Amino acid sequence: MPRLKLLFIAGILTAVLIGYVGPVQAYVEQRAELAHQKATLAELEAKRDRLKRQAKASDRPDVLEAKARDLGLIKPGERAYVIRGLPDEKPAHADTSDDGGLWGWIAGRL
């Protein structure tokens, strides 16, 4: 009889432990997902802050003027000039160590 009682208690404890496996596993998975989501949130908040700084900087008159000049806009009363026939801009310090290999040699001979 005591052996039967012991088996019954062992069976009950095993059932309880098996019952806890699912919730504990879900808890561990949720904690991992939470950590991932927190990392994503931190990245998005940093991006938001960077964009806010950019938006705030674009309200400054000097930044607005520089952007307008890049677009080719002029101030009222200014006169725009177009200069044609200028050579393409070359880098100031061209790397002459790479001659283009065989194709560069062939192209140079044509």
Legacy VTK file of the C-alpha trace (Angstrom):
# vtk DataFile Version 3.0
C-alpha trace
ASCII
DATASET POLYDATA
POINTS 110 float
0.000 0.000 0.000
2.738 2.554 0.804
4.303 1.774 -2.588
0.994 2.542 -4.334
0.724 5.795 -2.401
4.270 6.721 -3.426
3.538 5.983 -7.094
0.352 8.029 -6.903
2.218 11.035 -5.429
5.006 10.651 -8.021
2.376 10.571 -10.785
0.679 13.701 -9.438
4.019 15.534 -9.191
4.940 14.462 -12.737
1.592 15.727 -14.055
2.042 19.050 -12.266
5.570 19.433 -13.657
4.402 18.594 -17.179
1.636 21.152 -16.730
4.219 23.814 -15.941
6.472 23.103 -18.939
4.216 24.843 -21.488
3.711 28.076 -19.533
7.387 28.274 -18.553
8.433 27.756 -22.159
5.999 30.470 -23.299
7.360 32.788 -20.601
10.946 32.292 -21.760
9.954 32.882 -25.401
8.054 36.049 -24.450
11.062 37.384 -22.554
13.258 36.819 -25.610
10.670 38.545 -27.823
10.451 41.418 -25.339
14.219 41.888 -25.436
14.118 41.930 -29.240
11.260 44.439 -29.254
13.085 46.675 -26.754
16.153 46.690 -29.011
13.982 47.561 -32.013
12.305 50.322 -30.008
15.680 51.790 -29.044
16.757 51.828 -32.702
13.513 53.484 -33.786
13.739 56.091 -31.034
17.298 56.932 -32.091
16.132 57.262 -35.705
13.225 59.474 -34.593
15.575 61.724 -32.633
17.932 61.979 -35.611
15.041 62.909 -37.920
13.774 65.484 -35.423
17.225 67.084 -35.350
17.313 67.127 -39.158
13.848 68.681 -39.320
14.810 71.284 -36.739
18.041 72.079 -38.599
16.169 72.488 -41.872
14.245 75.407 -40.366
17.439 77.429 -40.069
17.759 80.043 -42.817
21.322 79.099 -43.766
20.369 75.443 -44.218
17.283 76.360 -46.250
19.354 78.624 -48.472
21.990 75.946 -49.053
19.322 73.415 -50.021
17.698 75.935 -52.354
21.056 76.695 -53.992
21.628 72.956 -54.495
18.297 72.855 -56.327
19.403 75.742 -58.542
17.077 78.345 -57.018
18.027 81.988 -56.771
16.935 84.857 -54.527
14.572 87.524 -55.840
16.588 90.151 -57.671
19.541 87.857 -58.360
20.512 86.998 -61.893
21.143 83.380 -62.845
23.929 82.459 -65.250
24.444 79.177 -67.067
27.992 78.414 -68.139
28.191 75.755 -70.806
31.122 73.809 -72.174
32.983 73.382 -68.916
34.981 70.168 -68.680
33.692 67.487 -66.337
35.057 67.771 -62.839
37.926 65.384 -62.161
39.044 64.341 -58.699
41.863 66.529 -57.427
44.052 63.558 -56.593
43.492 60.921 -59.246
44.887 57.491 -58.400
47.364 56.674 -61.163
48.414 53.325 -59.690
45.465 51.561 -61.377
45.770 51.840 -65.142
42.655 49.789 -65.900
44.517 46.609 -66.702
44.341 45.122 -70.189
41.146 46.961 -71.155
42.626 50.267 -69.971
45.688 49.637 -72.124
43.518 48.769 -75.149
41.283 51.808 -74.623
44.372 54.020 -74.341
45.588 52.783 -77.716
42.361 53.616 -79.542
LINES 1 111
110 0 1 2 3 4 5 6 7 8 9 10 11 12 13 14 15 16 17 18 19 20 21 22 23 24 25 26 27 28 29 30 31 32 33 34 35 36 37 38 39 40 41 42 43 44 45 46 47 48 49 50 51 52 53 54 55 56 57 58 59 60 61 62 63 64 65 66 67 68 69 70 71 72 73 74 75 76 77 78 79 80 81 82 83 84 85 86 87 88 89 90 91 92 93 94 95 96 97 98 99 100 101 102 103 104 105 106 107 108 109
